[in-house]
Amino acid sequence: MSARKPNKPRARSLTAKPFGGNGAFLQIRETFMSQSLRYAIAGDHAGFTMKNEVAKFLQSLGVQAVDCGTHSAESCDFPDFAEAVAVQILEGKIDRGILVCGSGVGVSVAANKFPGIRASLCHDTYSARQGVEHDDMNVLCIGARVIGPELAFEIIKAFLAARYTPQPRHARRLEKILEIEKRVLSGEFTPKR
């Protein structure tokens, strides 16, 4: 029997707890629940505390999310957790992901290496909403050492509530992104030296 590293990403489901709150918050919760998207969350050691706070926040909204780790504050590598969320999306197990590391930059870079993943670092609500509505962003990245939990919650609410709006200009631009991805994957793009 081989020993398993304690921080190796593994998915576990977060169960929703009964919701209690004011009317405006209840309306937000009902909006999220009625849209029934599936989510995953992950982060490295630098994002561990924030990831856990975000998981509790999602539960308070009634949003279920797969927790892809890390499950301790022990030093670990952010690409492992970006991969865990990306794989969940690419296998069709979830629709969107939330990644947390120290700055948010590392998980964004790593997640974007996967075809079909459109991850972005967002530290404001406008970018989180507009990234989904215009660019069909499917992974939100945040930096636990850059913003606090209250701002993170507001950004996450904007991300959760947003839906891609395929207006002609948005669809045209997304199609160009997907075409670039296809060309790179087919080997058509090679750096000129």
Buried (B, 14 or more C-beta within 10 A) or exposed (E): EEEEEEBEBEBEEBEBEEBEEEEEBBEBBEEBBEEEEBBBBBBBBBBBBBBBBBBEBBBBBBBBBBBBBBBEBEEBBBBBBBBBBBBBBEEEEBBBBBBBBBBBBBBBBBBBEBEEBBBBBBBEBEBBBBBBBBBBBBBBBBBBEBBEBEBBBBBBBBBBBBEBEBEEEBEEBBEEEBEEBEEEEEEEEEEEE
